[in-house]
Amino acid sequence: MSAHTRRSVSLGLAGALLALTGCGKDDPQARLEAAVHRLQDHVENRKTSAVMDMLHARFRAQGELDREWAQRTMTLLFLRYPNVKVVAITRNTRLDPDTPLTGTTEAQVLMTGAQGLIPERVEPYAITLRWRREGDDWKLIDLEWR
């Protein structure tokens, strides 16, 4: 690696660290956005237990599916597709203006599944995630898709 390339990588890493530290520890919006990214990373890295840790105790999907359903569905998805990717085409995350303990993420996503390098399945979804803050953590309490 050339000195110029090392310097570019170092500057990029320093910029990323500054951006992360600039978010402020007590910024609920930044924490919520970080939770959204963590959830995506956990799904893509097939970390069922990490996703389950992010689900609220009263989690519901489509108004009727519960945490047990979420765990079974992820297990089956990850067994069938060793490579899972979530591509957010659009994403808007906001705090509820009436209560800073709730937030919403609306997104258009493509979810792909593959056993090899080429996706075997590509599904578009419009999703709404509703979050509830517990202490410093944001927990996903509701998921809807169409």
C-alpha positions in Angstrom: 0.0 0.0 0.0 1.4 3.4 -1.0 1.9 6.2 1.5 -0.8 8.2 -0.3 -3.3 5.2 0.0 -2.4 4.7 3.7 -3.0 8.5 4.3 -6.4 8.4 2.4 -7.5 5.4 4.5 -6.3 7.0 7.7 -8.2 10.3 6.9 -11.3 8.3 6.0 -11.2 6.4 9.2 -10.6 9.6 11.2 -13.5 11.3 9.5 -15.8 8.3 10.3 -14.7 8.4 13.9 -15.3 12.1 14.2 -18.8 11.7 12.6 -19.6 9.0 15.1 -18.4 10.9 18.1 -20.1 14.1 16.9 -23.5 12.4 17.3 -23.4 13.0 21.0 -24.1 10.4 23.6 -27.5 11.8 24.5 -28.9 12.5 21.0 -32.0 10.3 20.8 -32.3 10.8 17.0 -28.7 9.6 16.5 -29.2 6.6 18.8 -32.4 5.7 16.9 -30.7 5.9 13.5 -27.8 3.8 14.9 -30.3 1.2 16.1 -31.8 1.0 12.6 -28.3 0.4 11.1 -27.5 -2.2 13.8 -30.7 -4.1 13.0 -29.8 -4.1 9.3 -26.3 -5.3 10.1 -27.5 -8.1 12.4 -29.9 -9.4 9.7 -27.2 -9.3 7.0 -24.8 -11.0 9.3 -27.4 -13.6 10.2 -27.2 -12.9 14.0 -30.6 -14.1 15.1 -29.8 -13.6 18.8 -28.6 -10.0 18.3 -31.8 -9.2 16.3 -33.9 -10.8 19.1 -32.1 -8.6 21.7 -33.3 -5.6 19.7 -37.0 -6.7 19.8 -39.2 -5.3 22.5 -40.9 -7.8 24.8 -44.2 -6.9 23.2 -43.0 -7.0 19.6 -45.6 -7.5 16.9 -45.3 -7.9 13.2 -48.3 -7.2 11.0 -50.3 -6.7 14.2 -50.4 -10.4 15.2 -47.0 -12.1 14.7 -44.8 -12.2 17.8 -41.2 -12.7 18.9 -41.4 -16.5 18.5 -42.5 -16.0 14.9 -39.6 -13.6 14.3 -37.1 -16.1 15.6 -38.5 -19.0 13.6 -38.7 -16.9 10.4 -35.1 -15.7 10.8 -33.8 -19.2 11.5 -35.5 -20.6 8.3 -34.4 -17.6 6.2 -30.7 -18.0 7.4 -30.7 -21.7 6.9 -32.0 -21.4 3.3 -29.9 -18.4 2.3 -26.4 -18.2 3.6 -26.1 -14.7 2.0 -28.8 -12.2 3.0 -28.7 -8.5 2.0 -31.0 -5.7 2.9 -30.8 -2.7 0.5 -32.5 0.4 1.7 -33.6 2.4 -1.3 -35.2 5.1 0.8 -35.2 5.5 4.6 -36.7 8.1 6.9 -36.3 7.8 10.7 -37.8 10.3 13.0 -38.7 10.7 16.6 -42.3 11.2 17.6 -42.7 14.9 18.3 -45.1 14.3 21.2 -43.0 11.7 23.0 -39.2 11.3 22.6 -39.6 7.7 23.8 -41.0 6.5 20.4 -39.8 6.7 16.9 -40.6 5.5 13.4 -38.6 4.3 10.4 -40.3 4.1 7.0 -38.3 2.6 4.2 -38.4 1.1 0.8 -36.1 -1.9 0.9 -35.0 -4.8 -1.4 -34.2 -8.0 0.5 -32.1 -10.5 -1.3 -31.3 -14.1 -0.5 -28.6 -16.2 -2.1 -26.9 -19.5 -1.5 -23.9 -18.3 -3.6 -22.9 -15.0 -5.0 -25.9 -14.4 -7.3 -29.2 -13.6 -5.6 -31.8 -16.3 -6.1 -34.6 -14.2 -4.6 -35.2 -10.4 -4.6 -38.2 -9.1 -2.8 -39.2 -5.4 -2.6 -41.0 -4.2 0.5 -42.3 -0.9 1.9 -41.7 -1.3 5.7 -42.6 0.7 8.8 -40.7 0.0 12.0 -41.9 1.5 15.2 -39.4 1.8 18.0 -39.7 2.4 21.8 -36.8 3.7 23.9 -35.9 1.8 27.0 -33.2 3.6 28.9 -30.4 4.2 26.3 -31.6 1.4 24.0 -34.2 1.5 21.2 -36.3 -1.6 20.9 -38.3 -2.6 17.8 -41.9 -2.9 19.0 -43.8 -3.1 15.7 -43.1 -4.1 12.1 -45.4 -3.7 9.2 -44.7 -4.4 5.5 -46.5 -4.3 2.2 
